[in-house]
């Protein structure tokens, strides 16, 4: 079970004051912690806005109830009855991460031999992180992992996260950078420095070497880091586009980026849909959910946000729209029980603080497992039906197909037809 020490919530708005470790929590909302009673009293004028919010009450009611009107999600209104809105890139998981190996229930934890895993429609990297993090301590057998997704944005972000992992100087710094790149619409200067100084040069070198190639030429590059390697296979045009994911876009201000994001996360046309969601939520979880929709930063509720000042380029690509479906939440990709069991100290209602603690634990386990393991990653950006043309038959011990077996995608029959020869 992951544990964490949260910072005292009483800091200056500009972040110039140091945040001590919190010792006791606000007994009313349990969203924040303080290092002393003096800090709690000093912070009250700011904190009371959240602590005394009507949304924290079990008696809270949506506006359509208070105003005695028909909500917009009722059929025959002008607003669409579907709650689906926003972008169509699933950059976060919509179902909890899973360990696709479960060695203890299959080959056994003492298994000796190479393992090959295929994530045929990987989505974000959560399933890979959880699978590797669950390996037995001391695991030293080789692992080959192939990740494929038809959405270039997904592949680009997974590649950047893996490159951050492999080039990490300080492990804790790398973990927090990965979390911000993964889940925050804004990042810190230190995160930007990692993108600019470590990741961008690796991609730029490839782009310089292939600049004379046709845009549709498929080209692969393998980076080696000790026993670990990452191979990325993209078209020349996609390689050039990848460079922009490590570069702050010109002409887009933080203010405008926040407006673009809020146009989805706080869409006025879907206000009733959001309040319907809050109606079913645990009362103490409504305020942190609303705050995350407002600022888009994955931090403990009481942590200062003054350092998070640079827009996350992996979210904001021309023509600049918020790419993620409006109803998707970072917590959707992780086990509710695991998040509930995460020890966040007295701030038991700080659900995003719990998620952050859980992510740090999982990423630390992931990085420790691969530190001295012979592990190779291959990332592809093709249709799942073409995997059989690119990969060797009978080469995988596990294949995770995500939702491509749904009838709206490949369907079960075609999925089995395409994937079974690879096992």
DOBA-656910 format. One line per field, with one value per residue (C-alpha): residue number from 1; x, y, z; residue in one letter. Coordinates in Angstrom, 3 decimals, decimal comma. Layout:
<sites>
resi = (NUM  ...) $
xx = (X  ...) $
yy = (Y  ...) $
zz = (Z  ...) $
resn = (A  ...) $
</sites>
This chain:
<sites>
resi = (1  2  3  4  5  6  7  8  9  10  11  12  13  14  15  16  17  18  19  20  21  22  23  24  25  26  27  28  29  30  31  32  33  34  35  36  37  38  39  40  41  42  43  44  45  46  47  48  49  50  51  52  53  54  55  56  57  58  59  60  61  62  63  64  65  66  67  68  69  70  71  72  73  74  75  76  77  78  79  80  81  82  83  84  85  86  87  88  89  90  91  92  93  94  95  96  97  98  99  100  101  102  103  104  105  106  107  108  109  110  111  112  113  114  115  116  117  118  119  120  121  122  123  124  125  126  127  128  129  130  131  132  133  134  135  136  137  138  139  140  141  142  143  144  145  146  147  148  149  150  151  152  153  154  155  156  157  158  159  160  161  162  163  164  165  166  167  168  169  170  171  172  173  174  175  176  177  178  179  180  181  182  183  184  185  186  187  188  189  190  191  192  193  194  195  196  197  198  199  200  201  202  203  204  205  206  207  208  209  210  211  212  213  214  215  216  217  218  219  220  221  222  223  224  225  226  227  228  229  230  231  232  233  234  235  236  237  238  239  240  241  242  243  244  245  246  247  248  249  250  251  252  253  254  255  256  257  258  259  260  261  262  263  264  265  266  267  268  269  270  271  272  273  274  275  276  277  278  279  280  281  282  283  284  285  286  287  288  289  290  291  292  293  294  295  296  297  298  299  300  301  302  303  304  305  306  307  308  309  310  311  312  313  314  315  316  317  318  319  320  321  322  323  324  325  326  327  328  329  330  331  332  333  334  335  336  337  338  339  340  341  342  343  344  345  346  347  348  349  350  351  352  353  354  355  356  357  358  359  360  361  362  363  364  365  366  367  368  369  370  371  372  373  374  375  376  377  378  379  380  381  382  383  384  385  386  387  388  389  390  391  392  393  394  395  396  397  398  399  400  401  402  403  404  405  406  407  408  409  410  411  412  413  414  415  416  417  418  419  420  421  422  423) $
xx = (0,000  1,487  2,041  2,959  3,710  1,712  2,881  1,364  -1,324  -0,365  1,949  2,060  0,129  3,368  4,966  7,872  7,312  8,588  5,969  6,681  5,367  1,793  1,031  -2,701  -5,616  -8,643  -11,226  -14,122  -13,165  -10,056  -8,648  -5,539  -2,961  -1,074  2,213  0,778  -2,406  -0,939  -0,672  -4,209  -5,569  -3,520  -4,745  -8,420  -9,412  -8,298  -9,249  -12,793  -13,844  -13,274  -13,908  -17,335  -18,338  -21,965  -20,673  -19,185  -22,617  -24,800  -27,676  -26,156  -28,512  -27,851  -29,003  -31,737  -33,302  -32,901  -34,262  -37,021  -36,249  -35,787  -32,080  -30,422  -29,710  -33,424  -34,422  -35,987  -33,887  -31,538  -28,417  -27,333  -28,419  -25,003  -22,438  -19,654  -17,929  -14,438  -11,658  -11,374  -7,819  -7,806  -4,558  -5,604  -7,049  -10,795  -10,585  -8,223  -4,694  -4,052  -1,090  -1,123  1,482  0,314  3,301  2,269  -0,914  0,694  4,363  5,259  7,439  10,543  10,068  13,300  13,099  12,339  8,836  7,349  4,299  2,166  -0,146  -1,992  -3,967  -2,012  -3,579  -1,468  1,390  -0,471  -0,821  2,891  3,786  1,563  2,708  6,401  5,878  4,229  7,215  8,929  11,765  15,059  13,529  16,410  14,944  14,732  11,471  10,403  7,463  5,730  3,240  1,045  -1,652  -3,317  -3,464  -0,158  -0,634  -0,775  2,406  4,222  3,440  4,375  7,699  8,441  7,573  9,874  12,695  12,331  12,509  15,674  17,501  16,616  19,317  17,364  14,669  12,230  12,612  11,917  8,858  7,261  8,095  6,411  3,301  2,983  3,569  1,008  -1,783  -1,238  -2,180  0,654  4,171  7,024  10,175  12,131  9,826  10,259  14,034  13,939  11,931  14,159  17,572  17,159  14,268  14,172  17,865  17,289  14,377  16,078  19,059  16,746  14,859  18,123  19,288  16,057  15,202  15,680  13,394  9,842  7,111  5,502  8,740  8,611  11,780  12,879  15,306  16,645  18,053  20,092  20,555  22,677  20,581  17,487  16,410  13,595  12,797  10,356  8,990  7,232  6,799  9,124  6,195  5,381  9,004  8,855  5,573  7,027  9,513  6,653  5,535  8,751  8,521  6,386  4,180  4,641  1,710  -0,197  -0,233  -0,985  -4,129  -5,381  -4,416  -6,463  -9,426  -9,182  -9,105  -11,918  -14,120  -14,305  -13,800  -16,220  -18,378  -21,495  -23,522  -22,700  -23,106  -26,079  -24,167  -21,351  -23,716  -25,433  -22,021  -21,468  -24,899  -23,697  -20,253  -19,140  -19,759  -16,175  -14,888  -16,833  -14,617  -11,319  -12,946  -14,181  -10,773  -9,022  -11,453  -10,646  -6,839  -5,926  -2,972  -2,376  -1,137  -2,157  -5,053  -2,964  0,204  1,295  0,715  2,974  5,719  3,372  3,567  4,296  1,709  2,165  3,057  1,933  -1,654  -1,572  -0,843  -2,097  -4,897  -5,004  -8,008  -8,339  -7,754  -9,286  -12,977  -14,618  -15,844  -12,459  -10,699  -7,113  -8,452  -10,374  -7,181  -6,395  -8,039  -10,521  -9,601  -5,878  -6,524  -8,786  -6,155  -3,434  -2,435  -2,615  -2,380  -5,145  -6,160  -8,430  -10,652  -7,739  -8,461  -5,933  -3,296  -3,979  -3,666  -0,360  0,968  -0,162  1,435  4,716  4,671  3,883  6,455  9,127  8,452  8,455  11,771  13,422  12,375  13,814  16,957  19,117  16,828  17,424  14,257  13,393  10,476  9,174  6,545  4,438  1,794  -0,236  -3,678  -3,995  -4,989  -1,513  0,406  0,604  2,527  5,046  5,548  6,744  4,126  4,139  6,405  4,281  3,441  0,675  -1,408  -3,546  -6,122  -7,869  -11,295  -10,563  -12,632  -15,742  -18,144  -17,588  -13,916  -12,586  -15,095  -14,247  -13,871  -11,448  -9,496  -8,950  -8,128  -5,452  -3,983  -4,030  -1,182  1,051  0,696) $
yy = (0,000  3,342  6,034  9,694  12,808  15,773  19,403  21,986  23,853  27,250  28,704  32,110  32,351  33,021  29,909  31,809  30,312  26,804  24,113  22,068  18,532  18,441  16,765  17,213  17,589  19,822  17,882  19,238  18,550  16,335  17,802  19,478  19,108  21,622  21,610  23,623  25,184  28,603  27,673  26,325  29,585  31,690  29,685  29,726  32,824  30,953  27,449  28,232  28,682  24,966  23,722  25,352  24,730  23,572  20,748  19,080  18,649  15,570  18,017  19,537  19,510  20,188  23,474  21,838  20,640  24,005  25,857  23,276  22,864  19,928  19,000  19,112  15,378  14,588  13,561  16,056  18,962  20,796  19,627  16,099  13,397  11,739  12,886  12,326  15,591  16,988  15,320  11,736  10,881  8,473  9,728  8,318  4,934  4,552  1,237  0,236  -0,881  -4,615  -6,916  -8,993  -11,455  -12,483  -14,779  -16,269  -17,667  -18,759  -19,569  -19,047  -16,417  -18,610  -18,885  -18,785  -17,611  -14,650  -13,181  -11,352  -9,129  -7,399  -4,504  -4,404  -1,227  -0,025  3,295  4,990  3,188  2,219  -1,522  -1,781  0,075  -2,124  -5,367  -4,603  -3,136  -6,406  -8,554  -10,300  -8,394  -9,485  -10,519  -10,838  -12,589  -10,786  -9,141  -7,874  -5,471  -4,311  -1,459  -0,397  2,229  3,780  7,186  8,970  11,176  8,062  6,636  9,968  10,399  6,797  7,246  10,458  8,870  5,914  8,218  10,190  6,894  5,784  9,120  9,862  11,410  11,688  9,011  11,100  14,049  11,778  10,235  13,607  14,776  11,699  12,249  15,887  15,030  12,235  13,964  17,732  20,282  22,463  21,468  22,875  24,554  21,473  19,259  21,548  21,404  17,598  17,756  20,440  19,153  15,350  14,305  16,813  16,292  12,527  13,124  16,014  13,814  11,326  14,061  15,563  12,203  11,461  14,962  13,988  10,934  10,914  11,830  8,383  6,394  4,157  4,499  2,936  4,120  2,103  3,830  1,693  2,481  -0,252  -3,423  -1,482  -0,383  1,493  1,081  3,521  2,917  5,833  7,441  10,332  12,745  11,305  11,684  15,376  15,691  13,916  16,747  19,153  17,024  17,997  21,656  24,447  25,585  29,111  31,485  29,704  31,405  29,708  31,810  30,651  27,024  27,113  28,561  25,733  23,102  24,647  24,885  21,092  20,336  23,079  23,172  25,216  23,057  20,004  21,605  19,400  16,276  17,260  17,946  14,622  13,021  14,980  13,932  10,315  11,138  10,923  14,474  14,979  14,079  16,770  19,730  18,093  16,866  20,362  21,866  19,430  20,399  24,039  23,950  20,617  20,048  16,719  17,791  17,220  19,562  21,664  21,794  25,067  25,437  28,415  26,212  24,765  27,587  26,058  24,446  20,730  20,389  16,751  17,982  21,108  20,459  22,471  23,283  23,556  21,854  19,832  16,291  14,242  13,291  15,620  12,862  11,156  11,414  10,390  8,094  6,025  4,241  2,855  0,460  2,280  -0,116  0,558  4,297  3,972  1,875  4,450  6,093  9,856  10,637  12,833  14,164  11,206  13,169  14,337  11,852  13,314  13,412  9,699  9,136  11,009  8,886  5,692  6,765  7,539  4,100  2,334  4,283  3,765  0,013  0,084  1,923  -0,277  -3,454  -2,296  -0,683  -3,777  -5,919  -6,895  -5,257  -4,006  -1,845  -1,478  1,167  1,035  3,350  1,157  -0,383  -3,492  -5,534  -4,920  -6,271  -9,733  -8,200  -6,566  -9,118  -12,708  -15,425  -17,347  -14,829  -13,582  -15,016  -12,479  -10,264  -7,500  -6,218  -3,487  -2,752  -3,561  -6,735  -4,584  -4,655  -0,949  -1,697  -5,007  -7,238  -10,535  -12,715  -10,464  -9,787  -13,512  -14,038  -11,333  -11,949  -15,725  -16,437  -14,145  -16,237) $
zz = (0,000  -1,074  1,554  1,295  3,320  2,047  2,217  4,546  2,616  4,040  1,428  -0,206  -3,490  -5,399  -3,908  -2,341  1,107  1,803  2,331  5,455  5,783  7,036  10,361  10,904  8,520  8,274  10,269  8,217  4,593  4,973  1,770  3,184  5,945  8,073  9,942  12,849  14,188  13,381  9,713  9,713  11,139  8,725  5,743  6,692  4,631  1,496  2,505  3,622  -0,022  -0,579  2,944  3,213  -0,385  -0,701  -2,914  0,176  1,696  1,381  0,913  -2,236  -5,214  -8,916  -10,389  -12,429  -9,162  -7,443  -10,469  -10,998  -14,683  -17,036  -17,239  -20,641  -20,687  -20,831  -24,404  -26,827  -25,576  -27,925  -26,109  -27,196  -24,789  -24,967  -22,419  -24,968  -25,842  -26,246  -28,221  -29,382  -28,280  -25,357  -23,849  -20,461  -19,703  -19,315  -17,401  -14,572  -15,423  -15,411  -14,982  -18,163  -16,861  -13,375  -13,138  -9,804  -11,399  -14,676  -15,344  -11,699  -10,064  -10,467  -14,246  -16,232  -19,811  -22,032  -22,044  -25,018  -24,615  -27,230  -26,442  -29,750  -29,027  -26,038  -25,167  -22,518  -20,818  -17,628  -18,406  -19,172  -15,980  -13,818  -15,489  -14,992  -11,510  -10,415  -11,402  -8,481  -6,845  -8,322  -11,652  -14,121  -17,156  -20,542  -21,591  -25,010  -25,106  -28,287  -27,981  -30,872  -31,213  -34,240  -32,491  -33,069  -29,991  -27,806  -29,350  -29,118  -25,419  -24,615  -26,417  -24,523  -21,168  -21,879  -22,985  -19,753  -17,857  -19,655  -19,454  -15,830  -13,722  -10,488  -10,170  -8,125  -10,490  -13,464  -11,799  -11,065  -14,592  -16,076  -13,948  -15,050  -18,714  -18,388  -16,468  -16,092  -18,720  -17,406  -16,394  -14,311  -15,629  -14,561  -16,639  -19,627  -19,161  -19,339  -22,562  -24,047  -22,930  -22,879  -25,096  -27,937  -28,939  -29,284  -31,647  -33,450  -34,329  -36,028  -37,880  -39,143  -40,501  -42,366  -43,603  -47,247  -47,034  -48,465  -45,967  -46,158  -45,750  -42,654  -40,587  -37,321  -34,677  -31,737  -28,664  -26,276  -22,585  -21,023  -21,010  -22,024  -25,475  -27,168  -30,852  -32,421  -35,925  -37,634  -41,006  -41,786  -41,424  -37,991  -36,857  -37,742  -35,868  -32,822  -32,436  -31,727  -28,756  -26,974  -27,991  -26,545  -29,451  -30,739  -30,650  -27,873  -24,482  -21,176  -20,902  -24,286  -23,560  -20,356  -22,249  -24,785  -22,034  -19,992  -23,075  -22,731  -19,038  -17,944  -21,072  -20,379  -22,766  -20,633  -17,221  -16,349  -17,392  -15,023  -12,140  -12,773  -12,296  -9,073  -7,805  -7,798  -6,392  -2,777  -1,445  -0,256  -3,741  -5,614  -4,729  -5,795  -9,012  -9,779  -9,018  -11,339  -14,086  -13,391  -13,273  -14,917  -12,582  -10,865  -7,443  -3,840  -3,074  -0,691  -2,805  -4,350  -8,070  -8,725  -10,226  -12,848  -15,375  -18,803  -21,054  -21,697  -25,408  -25,529  -25,057  -27,199  -30,853  -33,857  -34,510  -30,707  -29,185  -25,989  -27,314  -24,494  -24,125  -21,637  -19,349  -18,927  -15,555  -14,645  -11,920  -14,477  -15,492  -12,042  -9,614  -7,331  -4,520  -4,941  -4,841  -1,805  -0,015  -0,698  2,575  2,168  5,847  7,315  3,861  3,169  0,745  -1,420  -4,204  -6,639  -3,922  -3,467  -7,206  -7,248  -4,382  -6,114  -9,401  -7,665  -6,069  -9,353  -11,376  -8,734  -8,822  -12,632  -12,813  -10,197  -12,061  -15,386  -13,962  -14,489  -16,621  -20,224  -21,527  -24,999  -26,086  -29,616  -30,390  -33,545  -34,996  -37,363  -37,645  -35,497  -38,561  -40,015  -37,027  -38,571  -41,483  -39,149  -36,382  -36,291  -35,887  -32,617  -30,929  -28,026  -24,606  -23,958  -26,223  -24,727  -27,229  -25,221  -26,750  -30,400  -30,088  -29,556  -32,481  -33,156  -33,860  -35,249  -33,520  -31,782  -34,890  -36,754  -33,557  -32,983  -36,669  -36,608  -33,157  -32,663  -35,136  -33,076  -29,921) $
resn = (X  X  X  X  X  X  X  X  X  X  X  X  X  X  X  X  X  X  X  X  X  X  X  X  X  X  X  X  X  X  X  X  X  X  X  X  X  X  X  X  X  X  X  X  X  X  X  X  X  X  X  X  X  X  X  X  X  X  X  X  X  X  X  X  X  X  X  X  X  X  X  X  X  X  X  X  X  X  X  X  X  X  X  X  X  X  X  X  X  X  X  X  X  X  X  X  X  X  X  X  X  X  X  X  X  X  X  X  X  X  X  X  X  X  X  X  X  X  X  X  X  X  X  X  X  X  X  X  X  X  X  X  X  X  X  X  X  X  X  X  X  X  X  X  X  X  X  X  X  X  X  X  X  X  X  X  X  X  X  X  X  X  X  X  X  X  X  X  X  X  X  X  X  X  X  X  X  X  X  X  X  X  X  X  X  X  X  X  X  X  X  X  X  X  X  X  X  X  X  X  X  X  X  X  X  X  X  X  X  X  X  X  X  X  X  X  X  X  X  X  X  X  X  X  X  X  X  X  X  X  X  X  X  X  X  X  X  X  X  X  X  X  X  X  X  X  X  X  X  X  X  X  X  X  X  X  X  X  X  X  X  X  X  X  X  X  X  X  X  X  X  X  X  X  X  X  X  X  X  X  X  X  X  X  X  X  X  X  X  X  X  X  X  X  X  X  X  X  X  X  X  X  X  X  X  X  X  X  X  X  X  X  X  X  X  X  X  X  X  X  X  X  X  X  X  X  X  X  X  X  X  X  X  X  X  X  X  X  X  X  X  X  X  X  X  X  X  X  X  X  X  X  X  X  X  X  X  X  X  X  X  X  X  X  X  X  X  X  X  X  X  X  X  X  X  X  X  X  X  X  X  X  X  X  X  X  X  X  X  X  X  X  X  X  X  X  X  X  X  X  X  X  X  X  X  X  X  X  X  X  X  X  X  X  X  X  X  X  X  X  X  X  X) $
</sites>
